Amino acid sequence: MTKQLKADLSLILVTVVWGSSFPIMSIALKSIPPYSFIALRYILAAIIIGVISIKKLKNCNKNMVKSGVLIGLALGIGSILQAVGLVYTSSSKSGFITGLNVVMVPLFLAFLYKKFPDFKTIIGIVISVIGLGLMSISGDLGLNKGDFLTLLSAVCFAVQIILVDKYTENTDIAILTFIELLTVGIISLVPAVFVDRLKMDLNTFSFGAILFTAIFCTVFAYGLQNIAQMYTTPTHAAIIFLAEPVFSAIFSVFIGDKLTGKALLGCLLILSGMIVINLQLPQIREERKEERKEEIA
């Protein structure tokens, strides 16, 4: 099994874990306000990875701190904007707009590095976005301030994917992930204190939800993302992350949600887009090698 394939399977596993969190969080957020949940989740995750990697933390340097903070800021601001946007827009529209980061990643890369996606990548993106639209869009298609805030969050998530690609080479992933998660926890603590006022009803389920999302959806998932993205391109990673709403829809069936025919077709289109992209694995491997050579030079 090649490193590229291992990276792809790892990123798919990440989307499975993230997808499983949606039904869990939808129940837990009835007891804990969103900012407080985000703050508790990421601070606990940072503590866990800090304890596990305590011996490595002494090797932390200025560059690691800078890299981790930048990635954490992009992820944290994106998470906060997405949470605020959800107050003013529907969850279905939020899911679709957030998923548009798959389009933003290659556009940003084209602007920054003058590297334009090839035809197969473009086709894969178009097929996946259509599938995402079928899964997510229904009812009112008008734009409001919630949609705009969610669009800004998608920009942040796209930037996070690109920053992970830029800073994970030749660094300690454990230290980088610790700083990233701690940064998200700290910046989300501000609205948790001043907006939510840390009001929450901690029960057995909500505590379990925080623990599950901290360990599996944060420490494990972001750590694995940071490792896997060293062996693939940001655009390829963004396409794979579109599988997150697919697994979210599947897992949500267990709490009573129905997987409609339109949603099922959307799932199939997203997976088809991923397959189109994966038909060019050898080319992606060569692109990854060339990009690393250019960065070293």
Number of C-alpha atoms within 10 A of each C-alpha: 5 10 13 21 16 14 20 22 14 18 26 20 19 26 24 22 21 21 23 22 21 19 19 20 19 13 14 23 17 12 18 22 18 22 27 23 26 26 27 23 24 29 20 22 28 25 17 16 23 19 13 12 14 14 9 13 17 9 10 14 10 8 12 21 16 15 20 25 22 20 27 27 23 23 23 29 18 26 22 21 19 25 19 19 23 19 11 16 19 17 14 18 23 25 21 25 25 24 28 22 28 27 20 19 25 24 18 19 17 13 11 9 9 10 12 14 15 8 10 15 22 17 15 22 28 17 21 30 25 18 26 28 22 20 27 21 18 11 8 9 8 6 10 12 13 21 23 18 24 30 23 20 28 30 22 25 27 28 24 22 24 22 19 25 21 16 20 21 17 7 13 15 20 20 23 26 32 28 26 28 31 25 26 27 27 19 18 25 23 15 17 22 14 10 13 17 14 18 13 16 14 13 12 9 13 21 16 14 21 24 17 18 27 25 19 18 24 24 23 17 22 20 22 18 25 22 21 25 24 21 22 24 20 25 25 22 24 25 26 26 23 28 26 23 26 24 20 19 23 19 20 20 12 10 11 9 12 12 16 11 11 14 20 17 17 24 26 17 22 29 21 17 26 24 14 18 22 21 12 12 17 11 11 18 18 12 14 18 13 12 13 14 10 9 9 8 6
